[in-house]
Amino acid sequence: MKKPSKAEMQERERAFDEQNRVIEQKAAAIRHKILVLSGKGGVGKSTVAANLAWALADRANQVGLLDADLHGPSIPLMTGLVGETLGGSEHAIQPVHLAPNLRVMSIGFMIAEPDTPTIWRGPLRANVLRQFIADVEWGQLDFLIVDLPPGTGDEPLTIAQAFGDADGAIVVTTPQEASLSDCRKAINFVRKVNHRVLGVIENMSGFVCPHCGQRTDIFSTGGGKLMAEQMDVPFLGPIPIAAEVVALSDEGKPIVGPDSPQAVREAFESVVGALVGELAE
């Protein structure tokens, strides 16, 4: 591969600096920037991110939801936006409006076939994520919720560095030790990149019976709260699992809506209230 010339390197640096300026300008128009991450996949992180955006929008906030998972974008499915396409131009992309006060951006809106894999190396992934911030017309927002892919790799690092003034991160776990162990790594990652841990959410904390509404702890429970105490970070609360949650997510409907079991709705509203309380401190 031919080595870039000095002039080419200078042009790349100039373009990078200009993009940084635009990112700072866009970020200044967003009141609260919240990253949602997990140490491992399969803990319901995207479900939490999508419904957090829904819940905040229901409270009359202007909300953006950024799907930063380039390899497994599930936000279009969970928001009922599969098949939607983006408007605008190359450098002025219009996000998809889920509601008048809720805008969504995902690589899923740019892929013609949902089953097409995104096969990109690290530098290209980082550049695309920076474009999702610099080139998307988010406008004035009260909240931007960023759904990060699992782990502590390129994408979480790129977003964390781009949003140096983010309010902080929410770490999602399940009660099992395998998830809690990775959750500790995610918390330490957030600290390493100089962001605040806004709190831990224990997802799939108990099962709500679809017939009687009784909650049963089919997994261990309370591990997320104990781990948060040990790591000296806030615990935002537990969210139980229910059969309806899976169906609603597949249908692109919110679990904070009227079709969700009362126990799940109440738990999620409690988590949102705890988050708002943390942001006020």
QUITAWO-V348648 format. One record per residue. N is the residue number from 1. PSI is psi in radians with two decimals (999 if undefined). NEAR is the number of other ideal C-beta (glycine too) atoms within 10 Angstrom. D_FIRST is the distance of its C-alpha to the first C-alpha in Angstrom with 1 decimal. Layout:
n:N psi:PSI near:NEAR d_first:D_FIRST
n:N psi:PSI near:NEAR d_first:D_FIRST
//
This chain:
n:1 psi:2.33 near:3 d_first:0.0
n:2 psi:2.35 near:5 d_first:3.8
n:3 psi:2.34 near:6 d_first:6.4
n:4 psi:2.53 near:11 d_first:9.1
n:5 psi:2.93 near:9 d_first:12.3
n:6 psi:-0.71 near:7 d_first:15.5
n:7 psi:-0.70 near:8 d_first:17.0
n:8 psi:-0.70 near:11 d_first:14.4
n:9 psi:-0.72 near:11 d_first:14.9
n:10 psi:-0.66 near:11 d_first:18.6
n:11 psi:-0.69 near:12 d_first:18.7
n:12 psi:-0.74 near:11 d_first:17.1
n:13 psi:-0.70 near:10 d_first:19.7
n:14 psi:-0.76 near:10 d_first:22.4
n:15 psi:-0.68 near:10 d_first:21.7
n:16 psi:-0.75 near:12 d_first:21.8
n:17 psi:-0.69 near:9 d_first:25.0
n:18 psi:-0.71 near:11 d_first:26.5
n:19 psi:-0.68 near:17 d_first:25.8
n:20 psi:-0.71 near:14 d_first:27.5
n:21 psi:-0.74 near:11 d_first:30.4
n:22 psi:-0.72 near:15 d_first:30.9
n:23 psi:-0.77 near:19 d_first:30.7
n:24 psi:-0.69 near:15 d_first:33.4
n:25 psi:-0.79 near:10 d_first:35.4
n:26 psi:-0.73 near:20 d_first:35.3
n:27 psi:-0.56 near:19 d_first:36.1
n:28 psi:-0.38 near:9 d_first:39.1
n:29 psi:0.04 near:11 d_first:40.6
n:30 psi:2.09 near:21 d_first:40.6
n:31 psi:-0.86 near:14 d_first:43.6
n:32 psi:2.25 near:19 d_first:42.5
n:33 psi:2.08 near:24 d_first:39.1
n:34 psi:2.18 near:21 d_first:39.4
n:35 psi:2.38 near:26 d_first:36.7
n:36 psi:2.08 near:24 d_first:37.7
n:37 psi:2.97 near:27 d_first:36.0
n:38 psi:2.77 near:27 d_first:36.8
n:39 psi:-0.39 near:24 d_first:35.7
n:40 psi:2.89 near:19 d_first:35.6
n:41 psi:2.92 near:15 d_first:35.7
n:42 psi:0.23 near:11 d_first:39.0
n:43 psi:0.01 near:23 d_first:41.1
n:44 psi:0.45 near:22 d_first:41.6
n:45 psi:-0.79 near:27 d_first:39.4
n:46 psi:-0.61 near:27 d_first:38.7
n:47 psi:-0.76 near:25 d_first:42.4
n:48 psi:-0.80 near:23 d_first:43.3
n:49 psi:-0.82 near:28 d_first:40.8
n:50 psi:-0.76 near:28 d_first:41.9
n:51 psi:-0.44 near:29 d_first:45.6
n:52 psi:-0.74 near:24 d_first:45.3
n:53 psi:-0.78 near:31 d_first:44.0
n:54 psi:-0.83 near:24 d_first:46.9
n:55 psi:-0.71 near:23 d_first:49.5
n:56 psi:-0.63 near:24 d_first:48.5
n:57 psi:-0.63 near:24 d_first:48.5
n:58 psi:-0.35 near:17 d_first:52.0
n:59 psi:0.38 near:13 d_first:53.1
n:60 psi:0.51 near:9 d_first:52.5
n:61 psi:2.68 near:16 d_first:49.2
n:62 psi:2.08 near:19 d_first:46.3
n:63 psi:2.43 near:25 d_first:43.5
n:64 psi:2.52 near:23 d_first:39.9
n:65 psi:1.97 near:29 d_first:38.2
n:66 psi:2.05 near:27 d_first:34.4
n:67 psi:1.82 near:27 d_first:32.9
n:68 psi:0.17 near:26 d_first:29.8
n:69 psi:1.76 near:22 d_first:29.4
n:70 psi:-0.36 near:20 d_first:26.4
n:71 psi:-0.48 near:12 d_first:26.7
n:72 psi:1.06 near:14 d_first:30.5
n:73 psi:1.97 near:22 d_first:32.0
n:74 psi:-0.10 near:18 d_first:35.7
n:75 psi:-0.70 near:29 d_first:37.1
n:76 psi:-0.71 near:22 d_first:37.5
n:77 psi:-0.80 near:18 d_first:39.7
n:78 psi:-0.29 near:28 d_first:41.7
n:79 psi:0.10 near:27 d_first:42.5
n:80 psi:0.47 near:15 d_first:43.4
n:81 psi:0.28 near:18 d_first:40.6
n:82 psi:2.29 near:14 d_first:38.8
n:83 psi:-0.21 near:9 d_first:38.0
n:84 psi:2.66 near:17 d_first:38.1
n:85 psi:2.83 near:9 d_first:35.5
n:86 psi:2.59 near:15 d_first:34.5
n:87 psi:-3.08 near:13 d_first:35.9
n:88 psi:-2.74 near:12 d_first:34.9
n:89 psi:-3.08 near:10 d_first:31.9
n:90 psi:-0.69 near:7 d_first:28.1
n:91 psi:0.26 near:11 d_first:28.9
n:92 psi:1.20 near:10 d_first:32.5
n:93 psi:2.30 near:19 d_first:32.5
n:94 psi:2.11 near:15 d_first:36.0
n:95 psi:2.86 near:23 d_first:36.4
n:96 psi:2.32 near:20 d_first:38.8
n:97 psi:1.98 near:13 d_first:42.3
n:98 psi:-0.54 near:22 d_first:44.0
n:99 psi:2.92 near:13 d_first:47.1
n:100 psi:-0.50 near:8 d_first:48.0
n:101 psi:0.40 near:17 d_first:47.0
n:102 psi:2.01 near:22 d_first:44.2
n:103 psi:2.50 near:24 d_first:40.6
n:104 psi:2.42 near:26 d_first:37.9
n:105 psi:2.32 near:26 d_first:34.1
n:106 psi:2.59 near:27 d_first:32.0
n:107 psi:-0.39 near:21 d_first:28.8
n:108 psi:-0.44 near:24 d_first:31.4
n:109 psi:-0.14 near:21 d_first:32.6
n:110 psi:0.03 near:13 d_first:29.3
n:111 psi:2.15 near:14 d_first:29.0
n:112 psi:-0.74 near:6 d_first:31.1
n:113 psi:2.12 near:6 d_first:31.8
n:114 psi:-0.48 near:11 d_first:32.8
n:115 psi:0.05 near:5 d_first:31.6
n:116 psi:2.16 near:8 d_first:28.0
n:117 psi:2.63 near:9 d_first:25.8
n:118 psi:1.85 near:16 d_first:23.3
n:119 psi:1.51 near:7 d_first:20.1
n:120 psi:2.53 near:15 d_first:18.0
n:121 psi:2.95 near:8 d_first:16.1
n:122 psi:-0.90 near:12 d_first:17.6
n:123 psi:-0.66 near:10 d_first:16.0
n:124 psi:-0.70 near:13 d_first:16.7
n:125 psi:-0.76 near:20 d_first:20.2
n:126 psi:-0.72 near:19 d_first:20.9
n:127 psi:-0.69 near:14 d_first:20.1
n:128 psi:-0.73 near:18 d_first:22.4
n:129 psi:-0.69 near:23 d_first:25.1
n:130 psi:-0.62 near:19 d_first:25.1
n:131 psi:-0.59 near:16 d_first:25.4
n:132 psi:-0.43 near:23 d_first:28.4
n:133 psi:-0.84 near:25 d_first:30.1
n:134 psi:-0.65 near:20 d_first:29.1
n:135 psi:-0.14 near:19 d_first:29.4
n:136 psi:2.31 near:20 d_first:32.3
n:137 psi:1.41 near:15 d_first:35.8
n:138 psi:-0.58 near:20 d_first:37.6
n:139 psi:-2.86 near:13 d_first:40.4
n:140 psi:2.15 near:8 d_first:42.9
n:141 psi:2.56 near:20 d_first:43.0
n:142 psi:-0.64 near:16 d_first:45.3
n:143 psi:2.43 near:23 d_first:42.9
n:144 psi:2.05 near:27 d_first:39.3
n:145 psi:2.17 near:28 d_first:38.9
n:146 psi:2.02 near:27 d_first:35.3
n:147 psi:1.84 near:25 d_first:35.0
n:148 psi:2.67 near:27 d_first:32.2
n:149 psi:2.85 near:23 d_first:30.8
n:150 psi:2.69 near:21 d_first:32.3
n:151 psi:-2.93 near:17 d_first:31.2
n:152 psi:0.76 near:20 d_first:29.6
n:153 psi:-2.57 near:13 d_first:25.9
n:154 psi:-0.85 near:18 d_first:23.3
n:155 psi:-0.89 near:23 d_first:25.6
n:156 psi:-0.68 near:24 d_first:28.8
n:157 psi:-0.74 near:17 d_first:27.1
n:158 psi:-0.82 near:22 d_first:25.5
n:159 psi:-0.75 near:25 d_first:28.9
n:160 psi:-0.67 near:22 d_first:30.8
n:161 psi:-0.64 near:14 d_first:28.9
n:162 psi:-0.66 near:22 d_first:29.0
n:163 psi:1.18 near:22 d_first:32.8
n:164 psi:-0.37 near:13 d_first:33.7
n:165 psi:0.35 near:10 d_first:37.3
n:166 psi:2.62 near:23 d_first:37.7
n:167 psi:-0.56 near:20 d_first:41.2
n:168 psi:-2.86 near:20 d_first:39.8
n:169 psi:2.58 near:27 d_first:39.1
n:170 psi:2.32 near:27 d_first:41.2
n:171 psi:2.17 near:31 d_first:40.5
n:172 psi:2.32 near:28 d_first:41.7
n:173 psi:2.98 near:30 d_first:43.0
n:174 psi:2.96 near:25 d_first:45.4
n:175 psi:-0.33 near:23 d_first:48.3
n:176 psi:2.62 near:13 d_first:46.9
n:177 psi:-0.60 near:12 d_first:45.8
n:178 psi:-0.69 near:12 d_first:42.4
n:179 psi:-0.69 near:24 d_first:41.6
n:180 psi:-0.66 near:23 d_first:43.4
n:181 psi:-0.79 near:13 d_first:41.3
n:182 psi:-0.50 near:20 d_first:38.0
n:183 psi:-0.67 near:28 d_first:39.8
n:184 psi:-0.70 near:16 d_first:40.4
n:185 psi:-0.70 near:14 d_first:36.7
n:186 psi:-0.70 near:26 d_first:36.2
n:187 psi:-0.77 near:22 d_first:38.9
n:188 psi:-0.57 near:13 d_first:37.4
n:189 psi:-0.83 near:21 d_first:34.0
n:190 psi:-0.73 near:24 d_first:35.8
n:191 psi:-0.68 near:14 d_first:37.5
n:192 psi:-0.58 near:11 d_first:34.3
n:193 psi:0.26 near:17 d_first:32.8
n:194 psi:0.68 near:10 d_first:36.1
n:195 psi:2.81 near:19 d_first:37.6
n:196 psi:2.43 near:15 d_first:41.0
n:197 psi:1.87 near:21 d_first:41.9
n:198 psi:-0.45 near:25 d_first:44.3
n:199 psi:2.95 near:21 d_first:45.5
n:200 psi:2.41 near:26 d_first:45.3
n:201 psi:2.22 near:31 d_first:46.4
n:202 psi:1.78 near:31 d_first:47.7
n:203 psi:2.80 near:23 d_first:47.0
n:204 psi:0.65 near:25 d_first:48.8
n:205 psi:1.51 near:24 d_first:51.6
n:206 psi:2.77 near:21 d_first:54.4
n:207 psi:2.28 near:16 d_first:55.2
n:208 psi:2.06 near:21 d_first:57.4
n:209 psi:2.27 near:13 d_first:59.6
n:210 psi:-0.23 near:11 d_first:59.6
n:211 psi:-0.83 near:6 d_first:63.3
n:212 psi:-0.20 near:7 d_first:65.0
n:213 psi:0.03 near:11 d_first:62.4
n:214 psi:2.46 near:10 d_first:62.9
n:215 psi:2.33 near:19 d_first:60.0
n:216 psi:2.34 near:11 d_first:59.2
n:217 psi:1.44 near:12 d_first:56.8
n:218 psi:-0.45 near:11 d_first:55.2
n:219 psi:3.04 near:16 d_first:52.4
n:220 psi:2.79 near:12 d_first:53.2
n:221 psi:2.76 near:18 d_first:53.5
n:222 psi:-0.13 near:14 d_first:53.5
n:223 psi:-0.65 near:20 d_first:50.5
n:224 psi:-0.73 near:28 d_first:48.5
n:225 psi:-0.79 near:17 d_first:51.3
n:226 psi:-0.77 near:13 d_first:51.8
n:227 psi:-0.71 near:23 d_first:48.1
n:228 psi:-0.72 near:23 d_first:48.0
n:229 psi:-0.74 near:12 d_first:51.1
n:230 psi:-0.62 near:10 d_first:49.6
n:231 psi:-0.04 near:17 d_first:46.3
n:232 psi:0.86 near:8 d_first:48.5
n:233 psi:2.76 near:20 d_first:47.0
n:234 psi:2.61 near:19 d_first:49.1
n:235 psi:2.02 near:19 d_first:49.9
n:236 psi:-0.36 near:26 d_first:49.9
n:237 psi:2.93 near:21 d_first:51.7
n:238 psi:2.64 near:21 d_first:51.6
n:239 psi:2.07 near:27 d_first:51.0
n:240 psi:2.85 near:22 d_first:52.6
n:241 psi:2.61 near:21 d_first:51.3
n:242 psi:2.66 near:23 d_first:53.3
n:243 psi:-0.61 near:13 d_first:52.9
n:244 psi:-0.51 near:16 d_first:53.1
n:245 psi:-0.75 near:22 d_first:50.0
n:246 psi:-0.81 near:13 d_first:47.8
n:247 psi:-0.76 near:14 d_first:49.5
n:248 psi:-0.72 near:22 d_first:49.2
n:249 psi:-0.73 near:21 d_first:45.5
n:250 psi:-0.48 near:11 d_first:44.8
n:251 psi:-0.03 near:11 d_first:46.9
n:252 psi:0.54 near:16 d_first:45.1
n:253 psi:2.63 near:19 d_first:48.3
n:254 psi:2.52 near:24 d_first:48.7
n:255 psi:-0.06 near:27 d_first:50.4
n:256 psi:0.11 near:24 d_first:52.0
n:257 psi:3.13 near:13 d_first:53.8
n:258 psi:-0.34 near:8 d_first:57.3
n:259 psi:-0.11 near:12 d_first:56.3
n:260 psi:2.62 near:21 d_first:55.1
n:261 psi:2.53 near:21 d_first:57.5
n:262 psi:-0.70 near:11 d_first:59.3
n:263 psi:-0.66 near:17 d_first:58.3
n:264 psi:-0.79 near:21 d_first:54.6
n:265 psi:-0.81 near:18 d_first:55.1
n:266 psi:-0.69 near:14 d_first:57.2
n:267 psi:-0.74 near:24 d_first:54.7
n:268 psi:-0.70 near:25 d_first:51.8
n:269 psi:-0.62 near:15 d_first:53.9
n:270 psi:-0.71 near:14 d_first:54.8
n:271 psi:-0.78 near:25 d_first:51.1
n:272 psi:-0.73 near:20 d_first:50.5
n:273 psi:-0.72 near:13 d_first:53.5
n:274 psi:-0.67 near:17 d_first:52.4
n:275 psi:-0.82 near:25 d_first:48.9
n:276 psi:-0.66 near:13 d_first:50.6
n:277 psi:-0.71 near:12 d_first:52.8
n:278 psi:-0.68 near:17 d_first:49.9
n:279 psi:-0.45 near:15 d_first:48.3
n:280 psi:-0.26 near:6 d_first:51.7
n:281 psi:999 near:6 d_first:51.8
//
